[in-house]
Amino acid sequence: MKSFLVGLGIGIGLGVLFAPVSGEQTRGNIRDRANDLADSARETIEQGRERVRRGISAIRAPEQAATGTETGRSGSGYTL
């Protein structure tokens, strides 16, 4: 996924640089595409966080069921 995003960024950059449009339009295009890339990165990070949360919940569930506690024996209660 990371190499795909790098290739996408390079392709977009080269496409914008060689496109026959004015400087103002080019800057606007770069800004828009950078915002799109930032949004995509935020979504990817949030998906990763959610996967970690689900993994932690899956690990804690048996312990919570066995002990009848919400945070388990450690009582750490970590939150992401």
Buried (B, 14 or more C-beta within 10 A) or exposed (E): EEEEEEEBEEEBEEEBEEEEEEEEEBEEBBEEBEEEBEEEEEEEEEEEEEEEEEEEEEEBEEEBEEEEEEEBEEEEEEEE
